[in-house]
């Protein structure tokens, strides 16, 4: 409402705090005491409080208009800025030349990271084989990920069996123990171990597209299995004649017996997947209608179609303003394949992430990225706008939205919750800055403009946390940090451990 566009802080380090001064890490530097007396001295809400608030609201014509309109309509569809929508068209001057398809749909599952990964890789498959439309099997990676996450959780249960069951770490690990989500290094683990197959070789099942029922059942069994292993561990360790090596060996024998139940549930609901070292035959038509076929193993298929920009040679740049830039970070206890590649982040200034995208797009490589998609975005049909200026909440409610990116992370207001693909960028010809980005989602072609969204630079600054870059397209300094191995370990519950 009104002509002025609602604004969040234009830069990560800025703040709109009123009486307090806040530094870029989100800490209050100064505080001004007040001589006023609260209306309610015991801290509860009293009727005089309500009378004061209502007096102020009813005297404001804008609030009265908001009350008239918003009691009968959705704020997200009503409080939108026409000017902001016009200012951010779905047009870009740098695009990945090859167009892939169809638009994918993860449906009722949290597999966005697997869809984003396969959407990036399929570009090379389609170009090499001259395909009109093509999808890799997201379900294939989903099966092996879920199986390995189950094993990972039980291994962590063995590793931490000496901690009390109500310990913060034990409790945290048991919360969302086999999330559908994941991170870039986790998908690299899957690709390098199990490879890839076309979707027709291992198609979707009901429960790959609707994962909640099997997740609930698997979590129920895994929590039970974890307690079984904890009890066995306590019994074994109580006997001084049993060596620590024998304790671990015995626990793992029992764990493998328990994992049989996990595998049984998964293979029944998702289907038995191809073995990574077993040959399959895939028959297909090229874009001009000619018959062709490919034969080999899933690992061979993966290696054959990731020759130019190998996922294993790519790594994550993140923007986490709470922590020092130019350093390598990881998150404790985060992973999927036990003993696999750890999750690693090179913490970088936000402009470095944008520059990496521009280099990648100009090189013809689409970009996997992680963000908080639900913040100040409208991915509805024929809209597809991700822009902090799009919603006019400040004007309608006479408020200021002043949290910085740092503060959102500190207060659990925001985290990396969704992975998508950037396939185009618009670079300002005068400044050389990337001002908007073309985003390929995995919510079907009824989302956004035929499955695509446009993201503004301001939105990028505030809500993009991760960009994956191939080492040949990264700077020497970024590669050096990544290869250093000198990583800072964040606690398991840190927001940078959120799974897209």
C-alpha positions, -999 to +999 in steps of 0.1 A: +000+000+000+013+035-009+039+043-035+071+038-015+085+003-018+092-016+014+129-020+020+152-044+040+188-035+046+205-030+012+238-045+025+244-073+049+263-051+073+237-024+075+211-021+103+180-001+110+181-004+148+166+027+164+179+033+200+208+008+199+240+007+178+246-028+163+278-040+148+281-062+117+281-094+138+248-084+153+260-074+188+247-043+206+276-019+212+258+008+231+225+010+251+205+041+262+186+036+295+151+051+298+135+070+327+100+059+318+080+035+340+063+005+323+025+004+326+028-031+339+056-035+363+054-073+366+060-078+328+025-091+319+001-075+294-025-053+311-056-037+297-039-002+299-012-017+276-039-027+251-057+007+254-024+025+246-017+004+216-052+006+202-052+044+207-021+047+186-033+023+159-068+037+155-054+073+151-033+062+121-053+064+088-029+039+071-036+013+098-074+019+095-072+012+058-051-019+064-077-031+088-104-026+063-086-045+036-065-072+053-092-087+075-106-102+042-075-109+021-041-126+022-012-101+030+012-118+006-011-114-024-025-079-014+006-061-002+027-064-034+044-036-053+036-032-089+067-009-093+090-037-079+075-063-103+080-040-133+116-032-122+127-069-123+118-085-157+125-121-166+151-110-192+188-116-190+219-107-211+240-137-201+224-171-204+237-207-205+234-213-243+219-248-241+183-251-229+174-282-209+140-297-201+115-305-189+109-285-158+112-309-129+089-315-099+101-328-065+064-330-054+058-337-017+094-343-008+125-324+004+148-335-024+155-301-039+193-306-036+191-338-056+169-321-082+192-291-084+222-314-088+207-336-115+193-305-133+229-291-135+244-324-147+217-332-173+229-302-194+260-321-204+241-354-209+216-337-232+242-318-252+264-349-257+235-372-267+214-346-285+183-350-265+152-329-266+140-337-230+157-357-203+157-363-166+182-382-144+168-404-117+165-383-086+149-413-069+181-433-074+202-408-054+174-405-029+174-442-021+212-444-015+211-412+005+184-423+028+200-457+033+233-441+041+218-415+064+202-443+084+236-460+088+252-426+096+228-420+124+233-454+139+271-449+137+267-416+155+246-435+181+275-459+186+300-431+187+281-411+213+266-440+233+285-429+264+266-396+265+233-393+284+203-398+262+191-363+271+224-347+261+220-318+237+240-335+210+222-369+213+188-351+214+197-330+183+209-359+163+177-378+170+154-349+159+155-349+121+179-378+117+172-387+081+160-355+065+152-355+028+175-325+024+213-325+019+244-305+010+267-303-020+295-325-005+269-351+005+257-354-031+293-356-043+296-386-019+266-402-036+277-395-071+313-408-066+300-440-048+268-449-067+269-429-099+238-419-118+211-435-140+184-420-163+150-416-147+135-443-169+160-469-155+149-462-119+116-441-121+097-423-094+077-443-069+048-430-048+070-426-018+099-409-035+074-382-045+056-383-012+083-391+014+065-382+047+050-417+054+083-436+050+103-410+068+080-413+098+083-451+098+121-451+093+126-425+121+105-446+144+126-477+138+159-459+138+153-443+172+144-477+185+176-491+169+197-464+185+184-472+219+191-509+213+227-501+203+231-478+234+220-506+257+243-531+241+272-506+243+266-501+280+266-538+286+297-545+266+317-516+281+308-528+316+329-559+310+366-550+314+376-582+296+362-569+263+385-547+243+374-514+228+379-529+193+357-558+201+330-535+215+329-516+182+330-547+162+301-563+181+281-531+179+286-529+142+275-565+137+243-557+156+239-525+136+241-544+103+213-567+115+192-537+124+199-521+090+182-550+074+149-537+085+157-502+071+166-517+037+135-539+037+112-508+042+131-488+016+133-514-011+096-522-007+085-485-009+110-471-034+119-502-054+152-521-056+178-497-072+204-507-098+238-517-082+264-490-089+287-517-105+260-536-125+255-530-162+222-515-174+209-508-209+192-475-216+173-470-248+162-436-260+154-413-289+176-384-300+160-350-306+156-359-343+137-391-335+166-416-340+169-447-319+200-450-297+211-469-266+237-466-239+252-495-219+273-494-188+272-492-150+257-462-130+293-452-120+304-453-157+274-432-167+282-406-141+319-404-152+310-403-189+288-372-186+306-351-160+339-347-178+341-309-182+330-297-148+332-326-124+311-324-093+340-338-073+361-309-084+335-283-073+330-268-039+308-244-019+313-207-014+291-195+014+282-161+028+280-163+066+286-128+080+287-141+115+321-157+109+354-146+094+357-145+056+385-163+038+384-194+061+372-229+056+342-242+078+325-274+084+296-285+106+301-312+133+283-346+127+269-335+093+271-360+065+255-390+048+281-416+038+301-427+069+338-419+063+329-398+032+338-363+020+330-338+048+307-308+042+331-279+036+324-242+031+347-214+019+332-184+037+333-154+013+321-119+008+287-118-009+301-102-041+325-131-045+295-154-048+280-133-075+312-130-094+316-168-093+281-171-109+289-147-137+321-166-145+302-199-145+273-187-167+297-171-192+316-205-193+283-222-201+279-239-167+246-236-147+251-230-110+238-250-079+230-226-051+213-226-016+190-200-002+160-193+020+134-193-007+104-186+015+116-151+024+101-122+005+094-142-026+064-151-046+069-183-066+032-184-076+021-192-112+031-165-137+048-144-110+081-160-099+097-129-081+123-131-054+128-095-044+129-077-010+111-047-025+081-068-037+061-068-004+050-035+012+047-047+048+064-017+062+040+008+045+009-012+054+017-018+091+038+013+097+067-008+109+104-012+100+119-046+093+155-041+105+171-075+110+205-079+092+216-112+076+237-119+107+208-113+130+185-136+110+210-164+114+215-157+151+177-157+158+167-187+136+148-163+114+166-176+083+188-204+071+197-223+039+164-242+032+162-248-005+185-255-034+179-244-070+198-237-102+209-204-117+210-206-155+212-169-165+223-135-151+218-099-161+249-078-158+247-041-157+267-028-187+278+003-168+288-010-134+295-046-143+274-058-114+251-088-115+217-072-109+193-102-114+194-139-118+173-166-136+164-193-112+153-228-122+132-244-095+120-280-091+083-273-082+069-280-117+059-257-145+029-243-126+054-226-102+068-192-113+069-184-150+069-219-164+090-232-136+115-202-134+119-173-111+137-140-113+159-130-083+171-095-076+206-086-064+191-072-031+174-105-024+206-124-033+225-103-008+201-111+020+189-147+014+215-165-007+239-185+015+257-209-009+270-210-045+288-241-058+317-233-081+341-256-101+377-250-091+386-239-126+361-211-122+370-201-087+397-177-077+432-189-067+426-177-032+393-196-029+409-228-041+438-223-017+414-220+013+394-251+002+426-272-002+441-260+030+422-285+051+424-260+080+387-259+089+368-243+117+342-268+131+308-253+138+285-271+163+260-297+149+231-273+156+246-243+138+223-228+111+249-235+085+241-271+090+207-266+076+199-290+048+186-277+015 
